[in-house]
Amino acid sequence: MGWKKYLERNTLAFMLIGALAAIAGFAIAGGGIAYADKASFCSSCHSMQHAAVTWQASNHRQFSCGDCHLPQENLVEKMIVKGQTGMHDTYHEFLRDYPDTIRISAKGRAIVNDNCARCHAYTIGNTFMSASGGHACTKCHRGMIHNQIVVKEGVPVE
């Protein structure tokens, strides 16, 4: 029996195998994404251990790292930022060139501020922060979650 005849007879089986492989692939990818959004994953890097310890002692410990540090409005944007941030962090972790105090980048600060405003919209609804539209939560509440002090040197990190 030739290949063409074999493929014709087993087309349905190949389609079923392909569909099952796709479902398994999506399940594995989804599980990986969910795992990578947990604090246990983020804190597995040496440079993030202090951030994880201080977050665990904060009032926001019920949220994952991604809840605050990744955009939440658009899944595609979230995955792009997660990939960029992950590659950046892995690069610097591999080189071991993170400073003692990690500083957030301007882009990261904007994401965090947007997420603060999203969760605390009712609280800031009648304040100057909502009226100005330029909320800068981390300006006053910088140490609330990670209890960090401001330093002038450092690698900007998401």
NORCOR-V959135 format. One record per residue. RES is the residue in one small letter. NEAR is the number of other ideal C-beta (glycine too) atoms within 8 Angstrom. Layout:
res	near
RES	NEAR
RES	NEAR
//
This chain:
res	near
m	3
g	5
w	5
k	6
k	8
y	9
l	9
e	7
r	6
n	8
t	8
l	6
a	7
f	9
m	8
l	8
i	8
g	8
a	8
l	8
a	8
a	8
i	8
a	8
g	8
f	8
a	8
i	8
a	8
g	8
g	8
g	8
i	10
a	8
y	8
a	9
d	10
k	10
a	10
s	6
f	9
c	11
s	11
s	6
c	9
h	6
s	9
m	12
q	9
h	7
a	11
a	11
v	9
t	12
w	13
q	8
a	7
s	11
n	4
h	9
r	8
q	3
f	6
s	7
c	10
g	9
d	9
c	11
h	11
l	12
p	10
q	7
e	5
n	6
l	5
v	6
e	9
k	12
m	9
i	8
v	12
k	12
g	8
q	9
t	12
g	9
m	8
h	10
d	13
t	8
y	8
h	13
e	11
f	6
l	6
r	7
d	5
y	9
p	9
d	3
t	8
i	12
r	10
i	10
s	9
a	6
k	7
g	13
r	10
a	8
i	13
v	13
n	12
d	10
n	13
c	13
a	13
r	8
c	6
h	9
a	9
y	5
t	6
i	11
g	7
n	4
t	8
f	5
m	10
s	12
a	6
s	7
g	5
g	4
h	11
a	8
c	12
t	11
k	6
c	6
h	8
r	8
g	8
m	8
i	9
h	9
n	8
q	9
i	5
v	5
v	9
k	4
e	4
g	10
v	9
p	8
v	13
e	12
//
